[in-house]
Amino acid sequence: MATTGQGPLAGVRVVELAGIGPGPFAAMLLADLGADVVRVDRPGGAALGIDPAYDLTNRNKRSVLVDLKADGGAGQVLDLVSRADILIEGYRPGVAERLGVGPAACLDRNPQLVYGRMTGWGQDGPLAERAGHDIAYIALSGTLSMIGRPGEPPTVPANLVGDYAGGSLYLVVGVLAALQHARTPGGTGQVVDAAIVDGAAHLATMIHGMLAAGSWQDRRGSNLLDGGCPFYGCYETSDGEYMAVGPLEPQFYEQFAKLLGIADEAPDRNDFSRWADLRTLVADRFRVRTRAEWTETFEGTDACVAPVLSLREAPHHPHLAARSTYVEHGGLTQPAPAPRFSATPSQVRSGPARPGADTEDVARDWDVTSLRALPKKDGTD
């Protein structure tokens, strides 16, 4: 089944060399936007992989099985490359070259190809060949040092800041910019080196400006946006849940203080020496009601207060439900494609691709006859 949709990338062909984390997520973003993404899965699956039936990062894609270490494996991938606009790989530096599908080999077959490389440390530098994960990349970039309470270890933000924000999103921006260049008169293909450590550092550009200006302290939990401010943070409610508070502007803070019931006793919010007292007052007040009660109190106001919802609760929030921020496809509730387009809307078109399930369709649609020799998903010829 062809999965090309009517999104803004309809007609764009992408080869994804299977990996974990930010590479598959980047390829999913391209697929969500309408690109025809063919994932080249390896026999046996990837490390840290989940049941393919639930791997939502493989939605809207198709899959073929190729053993790149076997005779002819690299040639089959290069046949796909000759028909593709973009390739995404997430190996350590040098691995794709040793497998015969590095940039030189691919660009030789297709000079207009955009070759996207997703790594943690980048293609060069002292750590380039070292193993790593999200937590290490955001640690060295300085980003992790900003997250958490003072006097406590930094808080690990899942793998969202490094892998997906600093990695996947920057890779997608990079390959789409390079694709635009390749399609201009005289333009050529090129290699996009997307390193998570670079992207994680880049995310903090505004903070570096504030640091240089003296309006940001280089210590965790001491600033306006890092939890140091008593009116920008999370507070526990009487039932052990939490409310998120963020009325930074004076007019919004005025509503917040009134609705919370502290307007008459709260110290001046601009008196930094009284921030600890203000935090205690706010915390004590939130503990007298449940999350549901505080949600009702702040509902429909500009006090900038919201309940902290769990992953399972979020799809049922009235605003997110009204916008269809989450959708159900194949019995799986999942975030809908984002952002939204007025002329070329995107959608979840198919569930997670099963390894090797789409060989015949891809061979036909991309006119790559060498794929017909590949094993089917059940291992038969």
MOMOGI-V212112 format. One record per backbone hydrogen bond with DSSP energy under -1.0 kcal/mol. NH is the residue of the N-H (numbers start at 1). CO is the residue of the C=O. E is the energy in kcal/mol with one decimal. If there is no record, write none. Layout:
NH,CO,E + NH,CO,E
This chain:
9,33,-3.2 + 10,7,-2.0 + 12,9,-2.4 + 14,36,-2.5 + 15,86,-2.7 + 16,38,-2.7 + 17,88,-2.9 + 18,40,-2.2 + 25,21,-1.7 + 26,22,-2.3 + 27,23,-2.3 + 28,24,-2.2 + 29,25,-2.1 + 30,26,-1.9 + 31,27,-2.4 + 32,28,-3.3 + 33,29,-1.5 + 34,31,-1.9 + 35,30,-2.2 + 36,12,-2.9 + 37,35,-1.1 + 38,14,-3.1 + 39,62,-3.7 + 40,16,-3.6 + 41,39,-1.1 + 41,64,-2.7 + 45,42,-2.1 + 49,46,-1.4 + 54,51,-2.6 + 56,54,-1.6 + 58,55,-2.1 + 59,56,-1.8 + 60,350,-1.5 + 62,37,-2.5 + 64,39,-2.4 + 66,41,-2.6 + 70,67,-1.8 + 73,70,-2.0 + 76,72,-1.9 + 77,73,-1.7 + 78,74,-2.6 + 79,75,-1.8 + 80,76,-1.5 + 81,77,-2.6 + 82,78,-2.0 + 83,80,-1.6 + 84,81,-1.3 + 85,13,-2.5 + 86,13,-1.9 + 87,114,-2.7 + 88,15,-2.5 + 89,116,-2.3 + 95,92,-2.1 + 98,94,-2.1 + 99,95,-1.8 + 100,97,-1.2 + 101,96,-2.5 + 106,102,-2.4 + 107,103,-3.1 + 108,104,-1.7 + 109,105,-1.3 + 110,106,-2.0 + 113,110,-2.1 + 114,85,-2.2 + 115,190,-2.8 + 116,87,-3.7 + 117,192,-3.2 + 118,89,-3.0 + 119,194,-2.1 + 128,125,-1.7 + 130,127,-2.1 + 136,133,-1.3 + 137,133,-1.7 + 138,134,-2.5 + 139,135,-1.1 + 140,136,-2.2 + 141,137,-1.5 + 142,139,-1.0 + 144,138,-2.4 + 146,143,-1.4 + 147,144,-1.7 + 152,149,-1.6 + 155,147,-2.6 + 158,156,-1.5 + 160,157,-1.8 + 164,159,-1.3 + 165,160,-2.5 + 166,161,-1.9 + 167,162,-1.1 + 168,163,-2.5 + 169,164,-2.3 + 171,167,-2.4 + 172,168,-2.5 + 173,169,-2.4 + 174,170,-2.4 + 175,171,-3.0 + 176,172,-2.2 + 177,173,-2.2 + 178,174,-2.5 + 179,175,-2.1 + 180,176,-2.0 + 181,177,-1.9 + 182,178,-2.6 + 183,179,-1.6 + 184,181,-1.3 + 187,184,-2.7 + 189,111,-2.6 + 192,115,-2.9 + 194,117,-2.6 + 196,119,-2.3 + 197,120,-2.3 + 199,195,-2.3 + 200,196,-3.1 + 201,197,-1.6 + 202,198,-2.4 + 203,199,-1.9 + 204,201,-1.2 + 205,202,-1.7 + 208,204,-2.2 + 209,205,-1.8 + 210,206,-2.2 + 211,207,-2.6 + 212,208,-2.3 + 213,209,-1.7 + 215,210,-2.3 + 219,217,-2.0 + 229,223,-1.1 + 232,229,-1.6 + 233,245,-1.6 + 235,243,-2.4 + 237,241,-2.7 + 238,289,-3.2 + 240,237,-1.9 + 243,235,-2.4 + 244,306,-3.7 + 245,233,-3.3 + 246,304,-2.0 + 248,246,-1.9 + 253,249,-2.6 + 254,250,-2.2 + 255,251,-1.1 + 256,252,-2.3 + 257,253,-3.0 + 258,254,-1.8 + 259,255,-2.7 + 260,256,-2.6 + 261,257,-1.1 + 262,257,-2.5 + 263,257,-1.0 + 266,262,-2.2 + 271,268,-1.8 + 272,270,-1.2 + 274,271,-2.3 + 275,272,-1.4 + 278,274,-2.4 + 279,275,-2.8 + 280,276,-2.1 + 281,277,-2.1 + 282,278,-2.6 + 283,279,-2.8 + 284,280,-2.6 + 285,281,-1.9 + 286,282,-2.3 + 287,283,-1.4 + 288,285,-1.5 + 289,286,-1.2 + 294,290,-2.4 + 295,291,-2.6 + 296,292,-2.0 + 297,293,-1.9 + 298,294,-2.2 + 299,295,-1.1 + 301,298,-1.6 + 306,244,-2.3 + 308,242,-2.5 + 314,310,-2.4 + 316,313,-1.9 + 317,314,-1.9 + 321,317,-2.9 + 322,318,-2.3 + 323,319,-1.8 + 325,320,-2.6 + 327,334,-3.0 + 329,332,-2.1 + 332,329,-1.6 + 334,327,-2.9 + 336,325,-3.1 + 353,58,-2.2 + 357,354,-2.5 + 358,63,-2.2 + 362,358,-2.6 + 363,359,-2.7 + 364,360,-2.0 + 365,361,-3.1 + 366,362,-2.8 + 368,363,-1.6 + 371,368,-1.3 + 372,369,-1.7 + 373,370,-1.3 + 374,371,-2.0 + 376,380,-2.8 + 379,376,-2.0
